[in-house]
Amino acid sequence: MKALSQHWVASVHLALSLIGLPYAVGTSGSWAFSPQFNSLDGSVDRKSHKGPYRIKNGSPLNPHGRTGLEGRGLLGRWGPNHAADPIVTRWKRDSAGLPVHHINSQLPVLQFVSIKRIDCGEWAIPGGMVDPGEHISQTLQREFSEEAMNSLQASPSNRQEIQKQITELFNSSGLQVYKGYVDDPRNTDNAWMETVAVNFHDESGNSVSQLPLQAGDDAGQVSWIDVDSSLALYASHSHFLETVAKERNAHW
């Protein structure tokens, strides 16, 4: 029985390690997880964009209070789980290539790249989690490439062209739309989402706008969608788009 127990613990340890969850199993078979909260813990950033958060009985406390669910829940880490949301936009144009203005507001209409999430079926910005040791700028470009361009499945030549166009856009001066806590359905009392949302705008329509969109990674569909206040989007994404529209003097 002892041998079976040790084998089970080892199997769990391996499984958690393979999927990147921040746990470790000691040689005695007991959990030996001791993260360094509110700091850079090895390559894992456990600091919050909101500043230091409280720790109670060894567990981090959600800075926005109770959620009704204790523990880590569906999130990969205790405490802050960092994500990055690249908001890629262009001006909607007519057949003559001229910007389209909304019939009511008379303001130009923005379009953004949106994906339909496989897990919940909601339309969203093609963002994702920041990998350990990864800079936010790298996450923004990687997630967009994987989810909206399906770069992982592209041929070597197509992947090179995709990366060239995306790198050119993402090396431009992006507009930071938001940085902080996110009201996400996966948040618990002890684990929560935080993100950095950055807008990269293809002003001329000659950059990423010319590339064919193809859903990849955890995206079911991908499309250019008109930015409008009537949109029902995942989590806080509508708020991010409202900020982009107002900053660019576009229709909302």
N, C-alpha and C positions, 0 to 999 in steps of 0.2 A: 504493500500500500504506500509506503514511504517513497519507493522508487517511482511508483505511478504518479504520486503527488509532485515529485521533483520534475518528472518529465512534463507534466501539465504546466507547471510554472515556467519551465524553459520554453515551452511552445508558445505560451502567452507572451513571454518576453520577446521572442523572435517576431511574433505577429505584430506587436505594438511597435517594434523597432522598424519593421518594414514599411509601415504606413506612417511613420514619422511622429508618433505620439510621444510626448515628453515624459516617459516613464522608464524606470529601471528596476530589475529584480535582483536582490542580493543573493549571495551564495546560500544563505540559510533558508531561502524561499519566502522571505518577508519582503514587502514593498520597501524600497529604499529610495524613494523619490523626494528629493529635498531641493526644490528650485530656489533660486535667488530672486525673489520678487522685487519689483521696483528698481531693477538694474539690468545691465547687459549680462545675461547668464550664459557664458560661453559665446556661442553664435546666435543664441535665442534672445531677442529683445523683449524683456518682460516689463519694460517701462511703459507708462501710459502717456498718451498725448495730453491728458488732462492734468498730469502731475502725479505726485505720490498718492497711492491708494492705501486703505487700511488693511491690516492683516489681523484676523481673529482666529485663534486656535490653529494657527498654521495655514489657514485658508484666506485667499484674497477676497475682499468684499467689493461687490459691484458699486462703483462710485455714484450710480444713479439710484441706489436703494434696492429694496427687495423686488423680486420678480415673481415669487411664488414657487420657484423651482431651485432646489439646492444642487450643489455639485458642479461638475463640468458639463453635463448635458451632452449635446451633439457637437460641441466645439472641440477642437484639437488640443487646446491648452487651458490650464487654469489661469485666471487673470485675463489680461488683454490679449486678444487674438487680432493681429495686425493684417489688414488687407489694403489693397490699392485699387482704385477705380478710375480707369482711363476713359474720359468722355471725349470721343472723337466726333467733331461736328463739321458741317459744310453748309453753304447756303443752298436752299432749294431753288432749282432753276427751271425755266420753261424750255420748250423745244428750240428756242433761239439762243439759249444759254444765258438769258437774263434772270436776275434774282426775282423770285415770286414773293409778292406782298400779300399779307392776309387781308381778306375782304373787309373785316371789321376793324382791326387795329391799324391797318395800313402799314404795319411794320414788316420787315423782311422775315421770312420763315426759315428757321434753322432746322436741319435734320441731324440726327445723331445715330451712331451705330448701336443697335440694340440686339441682345440675344434673348431667346426664350429658354429659360432655365429648365433642365430636364427634371430636377428634383421637385419643383413646385408648379411648373407650368406658367410662371409669371415672366413678363418681359423685364429686362434689367440691363444695366450697364455691364459690359463684359469685363468684370474685375475678378480678383482672386486673392488668395493668401500670399503674404510675403514669406518666402522661404528663409530658413536660418542663414544668416550672413549675407542676405541679399539686400541691396539698396533699393529704396522705393522706386527710383527711376527705372531700374532693371525690371522690377515686378510689373510696372505699368506697361512697358513694351512687351514683355513676355506674355502676359495674360491676354493682351489684345491680339497678338500674333496667333496664340494657340486657340482662343475661343472664337474670334471673328474671321480669321483667315485660314484656320486649320493648317497652320504651318508645319505641324508635326507630321502630317500625312502628305505634304507637298513633295514633288520631285525635287532633286537637288537644284536644278536650274530655276524652277519656279520659286523655291524657297529663298534662293539668293535674291531674286527680283523683289519678292515680298519684303524681305528684310531691308533691302536698300531703300524702298519707298517709306517703310514704317520708321526706320532709323532717322531718315531725313525729317519726317514730321515730328517725331518724338524728341529730336535734338533742338527743335525750335523752342521759343519761349512759351511754355505752357502756363495756363492760368490756374493757380491753385484755388479750387472752389470751396474745399472743406478739409478740415483736419481735426479729428476727434472721435468721440463716442458715437456709435451708430445704434439706432433703435431697431434691433434685429430680432426676429422671432426665436432665434436660438439662444439668446442671452439668458443667463441664469444669475443666481445670487453670487456666484463665485467665478463666473467666466463670461466674457462679453466681447463684442466686436468693436473694433476701432478701424478707421480708414483714413486714407488721404485720397481725395478726389481731385483730379487735375484735368482741365480741358485743353485738348490739342485741336486747333481749328485749321482746317484746310481752306484758307480764304479764297484761293483761285479755283479750287476744284480740280487741280491738276496733279494732286499727290495721291493720297490713299483713296480718294474718290474714284480714281481710275481702276483700282484693283477690284477684282470680283470677290464678293464676300462669300465665305463658306464656313458653315458651322463646324466647330470642332470641340475637343475636350468635353466639358459638361454642358455644352449648348445644344439645344434641339433645333433651333432655327436662328437665323441672323438676318437683319435687314436694316436699311436706312429708314428711320421713322421720323415724321414731322414732330418737332417739339411743340407741345401744346398743354395747357393746364388740365385738359380733360384726360390726359394719360393716366392709366393706373399701372404703376410700376412697383417693383420689389423694394421692400424696406424703405430707406430714406432717399431713393434715387430721384423721385419727383422733385424733392427739395433741391437737390444738386442741380437739376436741369433748369429749375426756375432761376437759380442764381446765375447760371451761364447765360440764359436768355436776357436777363436784366443787364448783365455786364456788357453784353454785345449789342444792346439796344435792339433786340429781336422780339418777335411776337411771343407772347406767353398766354 
